Amino acid sequence: ETAVGAAGAMPICVGVSHAGTRATVDLAQMAQDLGAHSVMVTPTKEAFPQSDAQLFDYFAAVQDGCALPIVLQDHPASTGVFMGAELLVQICAHLASVQCIKLEAVPTSA
């Protein structure tokens, strides 16, 4: 609330990642209610390891629970979740709220 209020007209993206889907959705809704411009979400660690379908459903749940644009943060070093290019393409193609990907994975040769 303080950051959004102090920002004035500057857009604020709020990190809302949590270990559980429901908590992430609740935090995204709170960010929206407080006036955030967008939310940043990393893959959840619940039910680890997760299939691509479960990860897709997780981001779909955030989209369904919040009207803000989503920045998908792919940071396997902190989450332990590796999202392949095919999954990222699927998420972007089918979830209109995912409008940006923040890739933080170490480059690989594959």
ZIPE-V586883 format. One record per residue. N is the residue number from 1. RES is the residue in three letters. NEAR is the number of other ideal C-beta (glycine too) atoms within 8 Angstrom. D_FIRST is the distance of its C-alpha to the first C-alpha in Angstrom with 1 decimal. Layout:
N,RES,NEAR,D_FIRST + N,RES,NEAR,D_FIRST
//
This chain:
1,GLU,5,0.0 + 2,THR,5,3.8 + 3,ALA,8,5.6 + 4,VAL,11,5.3 + 5,GLY,7,6.0 + 6,ALA,6,8.5 + 7,ALA,9,10.0 + 8,GLY,4,11.5 + 9,ALA,3,14.0 + 10,MET,5,13.8 + 11,PRO,6,13.0 + 12,ILE,10,10.6 + 13,CYS,10,12.0 + 14,VAL,13,10.3 + 15,GLY,8,12.9 + 16,VAL,13,13.3 + 17,SER,10,16.9 + 18,HIS,8,18.4 + 19,ALA,6,22.0 + 20,GLY,8,22.3 + 21,THR,10,22.0 + 22,ARG,6,20.7 + 23,ALA,9,17.8 + 24,THR,16,17.0 + 25,VAL,13,17.2 + 26,ASP,9,15.0 + 27,LEU,13,12.2 + 28,ALA,15,12.9 + 29,GLN,10,12.8 + 30,MET,9,9.4 + 31,ALA,13,8.1 + 32,GLN,12,10.4 + 33,ASP,6,9.4 + 34,LEU,9,5.8 + 35,GLY,7,8.0 + 36,ALA,12,8.7 + 37,HIS,7,12.3 + 38,SER,13,13.7 + 39,VAL,18,13.7 + 40,MET,13,16.0 + 41,VAL,14,18.3 + 42,THR,11,21.2 + 43,PRO,10,24.1 + 44,THR,14,24.0 + 45,LYS,8,26.4 + 46,GLU,8,27.3 + 47,ALA,4,31.0 + 48,PHE,7,31.7 + 49,PRO,4,33.6 + 50,GLN,12,32.7 + 51,SER,6,34.7 + 52,ASP,11,33.6 + 53,ALA,6,33.6 + 54,GLN,9,31.2 + 55,LEU,15,28.8 + 56,PHE,13,29.2 + 57,ASP,8,28.4 + 58,TYR,13,25.3 + 59,PHE,14,23.8 + 60,ALA,10,25.3 + 61,ALA,11,23.5 + 62,VAL,17,20.1 + 63,GLN,12,21.3 + 64,ASP,7,22.5 + 65,GLY,9,19.3 + 66,CYS,14,16.9 + 67,ALA,4,17.8 + 68,LEU,12,16.0 + 69,PRO,10,18.1 + 70,ILE,17,18.6 + 71,VAL,13,19.4 + 72,LEU,12,21.9 + 73,GLN,12,21.9 + 74,ASP,13,25.5 + 75,HIS,10,25.7 + 76,PRO,11,28.6 + 77,ALA,7,28.8 + 78,SER,6,25.8 + 79,THR,9,26.1 + 80,GLY,6,29.8 + 81,VAL,13,29.7 + 82,PHE,5,31.9 + 83,MET,10,31.4 + 84,GLY,7,34.4 + 85,ALA,5,34.6 + 86,GLU,7,36.1 + 87,LEU,11,33.1 + 88,LEU,12,30.7 + 89,VAL,8,32.9 + 90,GLN,10,33.0 + 91,ILE,13,29.3 + 92,CYS,9,28.9 + 93,ALA,5,31.9 + 94,HIS,7,30.8 + 95,LEU,11,27.0 + 96,ALA,5,26.1 + 97,SER,11,22.3 + 98,VAL,13,23.1 + 99,GLN,8,23.3 + 100,CYS,9,23.2 + 101,ILE,10,24.6 + 102,LYS,10,23.7 + 103,LEU,5,27.0 + 104,GLU,8,27.2 + 105,ALA,10,30.4 + 106,VAL,4,33.5 + 107,PRO,3,36.0 + 108,THR,5,39.0 + 109,SER,2,42.4 + 110,ALA,2,42.2
//
